[in-house]
Amino acid sequence: MVLNFTLLVIGFIVLIKGADYLVNGASSLARGFKISNLVIGLTVVAFGTSTPELTVNLFSSVRGMNDAIYGNIIGSNVFNLLFILGVAGLIYPLSVQRTTVRYEIPFSLFCALILYFLVNDVMFFGSPENSLSRTEALVLLLLFGLFMFYILKTAKLEQEVASNGEEVKTLSKWLSVVFVVLGIAALVLGGKLVTDSAVYIARAFSMSEKLIGLTVLAAGTSLPELATSAMAAYRRNTDIAIGNVVGSNIFNIIFILGINGTVRPVPYNATMNADMFVLMLGTVALLLAMFTFKRNKLDRVEAAIFLAAYALYSVYLFWRN
């Protein structure tokens, strides 16, 4: 037990350092290629910080831990929305670009809705059991392809607009890439250390697989997002803080679950519908927050409300268990 607590602390240290490298490298890349920080946050940073979810879910799939697979993704997305944006927003109010309010956040909500529709086969299709089939997983991967097409098109347009802009002094491109790679590697290593040790500790206290997925795995694999968004907010780089969370939530559903379902159909426990509703309500709340107080900004008051909502959700999870 002492060894696991030690690994937990080491994992946190590695995560924080990895987040620092990733934010610096990604911001530098954005300037070097004249691409916005938001696009970098929605792609490079989001994919990098979602790597622990992918790794954990692939291992869980091999072991047949279906509740942990869904619990990890749904729980991670709720954690991203309510806890991480809450923490980042308290550190520094998060300004949100109009395109994010108009396109990326609604698409994140759409991804949650389509997942709810695809996995509830008993409710919508009269099937004997709920699951994510290979065909349904391919639908998610198709959505991922469309999302990447949109991001690349957006990046190209922004690059053309910025081509006549002032040159910003930054790290060299190869050094920026090294920082990004080192940052992602540290985030994966730190995420694995934290998750493995936390799962061991949780099992020692007799927590169920579903509860472990929704809490320990969800929070553990979301620590890269937390470290990255908190560091980005501290450095006043709010586009990366927001893009990281929204992008990760999209990646988690349509990319990671898409891969999971393609490898092997994943049975779904309908009791997690309540958690799906929390995810969808949280995304709607983020949209509404863009039209209250200052427009297109997550203020500190709203961030505090998000944190309080996550605290209530956590109490509900342990009460339900």
C-alpha positions as CSV (number, residue, x, y, z in Angstrom):
1,M,0.0,0.0,0.0
2,V,2.9,2.4,0.9
3,L,4.5,1.6,-2.5
4,N,1.3,2.5,-4.3
5,F,0.9,5.8,-2.5
6,T,4.5,6.6,-3.5
7,L,3.9,5.8,-7.1
8,L,0.8,7.9,-7.0
9,V,2.8,11.0,-5.9
10,I,5.5,10.3,-8.5
11,G,2.8,10.0,-11.1
12,F,1.4,13.4,-10.2
13,I,4.9,15.0,-10.5
14,V,5.5,13.4,-14.0
15,L,2.0,14.6,-15.1
16,I,2.6,18.2,-14.1
17,K,6.0,18.3,-15.9
18,G,4.6,16.6,-19.0
19,A,1.8,19.1,-19.1
20,D,4.3,22.0,-19.0
21,Y,6.3,20.5,-21.9
22,L,3.1,19.8,-23.9
23,V,1.6,23.3,-23.5
24,N,4.9,25.0,-24.3
25,G,5.6,22.8,-27.4
26,A,2.0,23.0,-28.7
27,S,1.8,26.8,-28.3
28,S,5.1,27.1,-30.1
29,L,4.0,24.9,-32.9
30,A,0.8,26.9,-33.3
31,R,2.8,30.1,-33.7
32,G,5.4,28.5,-35.9
33,F,2.9,27.2,-38.4
34,K,0.6,30.2,-38.0
35,I,-2.2,27.9,-36.7
36,S,-4.4,29.0,-33.8
37,N,-3.9,27.6,-30.3
38,L,-7.5,26.4,-30.4
39,V,-6.8,24.2,-33.4
40,I,-3.7,22.8,-31.7
41,G,-5.7,22.3,-28.5
42,L,-8.5,20.4,-30.4
43,T,-6.0,18.1,-32.1
44,V,-2.4,17.6,-30.9
45,V,-3.1,18.4,-27.2
46,A,-6.5,16.7,-27.1
47,F,-5.1,13.5,-28.7
48,G,-2.1,13.5,-26.4
49,T,-4.1,13.9,-23.2
50,S,-6.6,11.3,-24.4
51,T,-3.9,8.7,-24.8
52,P,-4.3,7.3,-21.3
53,E,-8.0,6.7,-21.9
54,L,-7.2,4.8,-25.0
55,T,-4.5,2.7,-23.3
56,V,-6.7,1.9,-20.3
57,N,-9.7,1.1,-22.4
58,L,-7.7,-1.3,-24.7
59,F,-6.4,-3.2,-21.7
60,S,-9.9,-3.2,-20.2
61,S,-11.3,-4.5,-23.5
62,V,-8.9,-7.4,-23.5
63,R,-9.9,-8.3,-19.9
64,G,-13.6,-8.0,-20.7
65,M,-14.1,-5.2,-18.2
66,N,-17.1,-3.6,-20.1
67,D,-18.3,-1.4,-17.2
68,A,-14.8,0.0,-16.8
69,I,-14.6,0.8,-20.5
70,Y,-17.8,2.9,-20.5
71,G,-17.2,4.2,-17.0
72,N,-13.8,5.5,-18.0
73,I,-15.0,7.4,-21.0
74,I,-18.3,8.8,-19.6
75,G,-16.7,9.5,-16.2
76,S,-13.6,11.2,-17.9
77,N,-15.9,13.4,-20.0
78,V,-17.9,14.5,-16.9
79,F,-14.6,15.1,-15.0
80,N,-13.3,17.1,-18.0
81,L,-16.4,19.3,-18.2
82,L,-17.2,20.0,-14.6
83,F,-14.0,19.5,-12.6
84,I,-11.2,20.5,-15.1
85,L,-13.0,23.5,-16.6
86,G,-14.0,24.4,-13.0
87,V,-10.4,24.4,-11.8
88,A,-9.0,26.1,-15.0
89,G,-11.8,28.7,-14.8
90,L,-11.0,29.5,-11.2
91,I,-7.3,30.0,-12.1
92,Y,-8.2,32.4,-14.9
93,P,-11.5,33.1,-16.6
94,L,-11.6,31.2,-19.9
95,S,-12.4,33.1,-23.0
96,V,-14.0,30.9,-25.7
97,Q,-13.9,31.6,-29.4
98,R,-17.2,32.0,-31.3
99,T,-16.4,29.0,-33.5
100,T,-16.1,26.9,-30.4
101,V,-19.5,28.0,-29.1
102,R,-21.1,27.6,-32.5
103,Y,-19.5,24.3,-33.7
104,E,-17.2,22.4,-31.4
105,I,-19.2,22.4,-28.1
106,P,-22.5,21.5,-30.0
107,F,-20.6,18.7,-31.8
108,S,-19.4,17.4,-28.4
109,L,-23.0,17.3,-27.3
110,F,-24.0,15.5,-30.5
111,C,-21.4,12.9,-29.9
112,A,-22.8,12.2,-26.4
113,L,-26.3,12.0,-27.9
114,I,-25.3,9.6,-30.7
115,L,-23.5,7.3,-28.2
116,Y,-26.6,7.2,-26.0
117,F,-28.7,6.3,-29.1
118,L,-26.2,3.6,-30.3
119,V,-25.7,1.7,-27.1
120,N,-29.3,1.6,-25.9
121,D,-30.4,-1.2,-28.3
122,V,-33.1,-2.5,-26.0
123,M,-34.8,1.0,-25.8
124,F,-34.5,2.0,-29.4
125,F,-34.3,-1.2,-31.4
126,G,-36.0,-3.8,-29.3
127,S,-32.8,-5.9,-29.1
128,P,-32.4,-8.5,-26.2
129,E,-29.3,-6.7,-24.9
130,N,-27.5,-3.4,-25.1
131,S,-24.0,-3.1,-26.8
132,L,-21.8,-1.2,-29.1
133,S,-21.5,-3.3,-32.2
134,R,-18.7,-3.2,-34.8
135,T,-21.1,-1.5,-37.2
136,E,-22.0,1.2,-34.7
137,A,-18.3,1.6,-33.8
138,L,-17.6,2.3,-37.4
139,V,-20.3,5.0,-37.3
140,L,-18.3,6.7,-34.5
141,L,-15.1,6.4,-36.5
142,L,-16.8,8.0,-39.5
143,L,-17.8,10.9,-37.3
144,F,-14.2,11.2,-36.1
145,G,-13.1,11.4,-39.8
146,L,-15.6,14.2,-40.5
147,F,-14.4,16.0,-37.4
148,M,-10.8,15.8,-38.4
149,F,-11.7,17.0,-41.9
150,Y,-13.4,20.1,-40.3
151,I,-10.4,20.8,-38.1
152,L,-7.9,20.5,-41.0
153,K,-10.0,22.8,-43.1
154,T,-10.3,25.3,-40.3
155,A,-6.5,25.1,-39.8
156,K,-5.9,25.8,-43.5
157,L,-8.2,28.8,-43.5
158,E,-6.5,30.2,-40.4
159,Q,-3.1,29.7,-41.9
160,E,-4.0,31.6,-45.0
161,V,-5.5,34.5,-43.0
162,A,-2.3,34.6,-40.8
163,S,0.1,34.3,-43.7
164,N,0.5,38.1,-43.8
165,G,0.7,38.6,-40.1
166,E,3.7,39.5,-38.0
167,E,6.2,36.8,-37.3
168,V,6.3,35.8,-33.7
169,K,9.6,34.7,-32.1
170,T,9.2,31.2,-30.7
171,L,11.0,27.9,-30.3
172,S,12.3,26.2,-33.5
173,K,9.8,23.7,-35.0
174,W,11.9,20.6,-34.3
175,L,12.4,21.6,-30.7
176,S,8.6,22.3,-30.4
177,V,7.9,18.8,-31.7
178,V,10.4,17.4,-29.2
179,F,8.6,19.2,-26.4
180,V,5.2,17.9,-27.6
181,V,6.5,14.3,-27.8
182,L,8.2,14.5,-24.4
183,G,5.1,16.0,-22.9
184,I,2.8,13.3,-24.3
185,A,5.2,10.5,-23.2
186,A,5.3,12.0,-19.7
187,L,1.5,12.3,-19.6
188,V,1.1,8.7,-20.6
189,L,3.7,7.5,-18.1
190,G,2.3,9.7,-15.3
191,G,-1.3,8.7,-16.1
192,K,-0.4,5.0,-16.0
193,L,1.4,5.3,-12.7
194,V,-1.5,7.3,-11.1
195,T,-4.2,5.0,-12.6
196,D,-2.6,1.7,-11.7
197,S,-1.8,2.7,-8.1
198,A,-5.2,4.3,-7.6
199,V,-7.0,1.2,-8.9
200,Y,-5.0,-1.0,-6.5
201,I,-5.9,1.3,-3.6
202,A,-9.6,1.4,-4.7
203,R,-9.9,-2.3,-4.9
204,A,-8.3,-2.6,-1.4
205,F,-11.4,-0.7,-0.3
206,S,-13.8,-3.1,-2.2
207,M,-15.1,-0.6,-4.9
208,S,-17.1,-2.1,-7.8
209,E,-15.8,-2.2,-11.4
210,K,-18.4,0.4,-12.5
211,L,-17.5,2.8,-9.7
212,I,-13.8,2.4,-10.3
213,G,-14.4,3.2,-14.0
214,L,-16.5,6.3,-13.2
215,T,-14.3,7.7,-10.5
216,V,-10.7,6.3,-10.2
217,L,-10.1,5.5,-13.8
218,A,-12.0,8.5,-15.0
219,A,-10.1,10.9,-12.8
220,G,-6.8,9.1,-13.3
221,T,-6.9,9.1,-17.0
222,S,-8.1,12.7,-17.1
223,L,-5.2,13.9,-15.0
224,P,-3.3,14.8,-18.2
225,E,-6.2,17.0,-19.3
226,L,-6.3,18.5,-15.8
227,A,-2.6,19.2,-15.7
228,T,-2.6,20.6,-19.2
229,S,-5.7,22.8,-18.9
230,A,-4.6,24.1,-15.5
231,M,-1.2,25.0,-16.8
232,A,-2.6,26.6,-19.9
233,A,-5.0,28.7,-17.8
234,Y,-2.1,29.7,-15.5
235,R,-0.2,30.8,-18.6
236,R,-3.3,32.7,-19.8
237,N,-3.5,30.4,-22.8
238,T,-7.3,29.9,-22.6
239,D,-7.7,28.5,-26.1
240,I,-5.6,25.5,-25.3
241,A,-7.4,25.1,-21.9
242,I,-10.8,25.0,-23.6
243,G,-9.7,23.2,-26.8
244,N,-8.1,20.5,-24.7
245,V,-11.3,19.6,-22.8
246,V,-13.7,19.9,-25.7
247,G,-11.4,18.0,-28.1
248,S,-10.7,15.3,-25.5
249,N,-14.4,14.8,-24.9
250,I,-14.9,14.4,-28.7
251,F,-11.9,12.1,-29.1
252,N,-13.0,9.9,-26.1
253,I,-16.4,9.1,-27.6
254,I,-16.0,8.8,-31.3
255,F,-12.3,7.8,-31.5
256,I,-11.6,5.7,-28.4
257,L,-15.0,4.0,-28.2
258,G,-14.9,3.6,-32.0
259,I,-11.7,1.7,-31.7
260,N,-12.9,-0.3,-28.7
261,G,-16.1,-1.4,-30.6
262,T,-14.2,-2.2,-33.7
263,V,-11.8,-4.5,-31.8
264,R,-14.7,-6.3,-30.0
265,P,-18.4,-5.5,-29.5
266,V,-18.8,-3.9,-26.1
267,P,-21.9,-4.8,-24.0
268,Y,-23.5,-1.7,-22.3
269,N,-25.0,-1.5,-18.8
270,A,-28.1,0.7,-19.0
271,T,-27.6,1.9,-15.4
272,M,-25.0,4.2,-16.8
273,N,-27.7,6.1,-18.7
274,A,-27.9,8.4,-15.6
275,D,-24.2,9.2,-16.0
276,M,-24.8,9.9,-19.7
277,F,-27.5,12.4,-18.8
278,V,-25.1,14.1,-16.4
279,L,-22.6,14.4,-19.3
280,M,-25.2,15.8,-21.7
281,L,-26.5,18.2,-19.1
282,G,-22.9,19.3,-18.3
283,T,-22.3,20.1,-22.0
284,V,-25.6,22.0,-22.2
285,A,-24.5,23.9,-19.1
286,L,-21.2,24.9,-20.8
287,L,-23.1,26.2,-23.8
288,L,-25.5,28.2,-21.5
289,A,-22.5,29.6,-19.6
290,M,-21.4,31.2,-22.9
291,F,-24.5,33.5,-22.8
292,T,-24.5,34.4,-19.1
293,F,-22.4,37.1,-17.4
294,K,-19.7,37.9,-20.0
295,R,-20.5,36.4,-23.4
296,N,-18.2,33.6,-24.7
297,K,-16.4,33.3,-21.4
298,L,-16.4,30.9,-18.5
299,D,-16.2,33.2,-15.5
300,R,-15.0,32.3,-12.0
301,V,-18.5,32.2,-10.6
302,E,-19.6,29.7,-13.3
303,A,-16.4,27.7,-12.8
304,A,-17.2,27.4,-9.1
305,I,-20.7,26.2,-10.0
306,F,-19.2,23.5,-12.2
307,L,-17.0,22.4,-9.4
308,A,-19.9,22.3,-7.0
309,A,-21.9,20.2,-9.5
310,Y,-19.0,17.7,-9.8
311,A,-18.9,17.4,-6.0
312,L,-22.6,16.6,-5.9
313,Y,-22.2,14.1,-8.7
314,S,-19.4,12.4,-6.8
315,V,-21.5,12.1,-3.7
316,Y,-24.3,10.6,-5.8
317,L,-21.9,8.0,-7.3
318,F,-20.8,6.7,-3.9
319,W,-24.4,6.8,-2.6
320,R,-25.6,4.8,-5.6
321,N,-22.8,2.2,-5.2
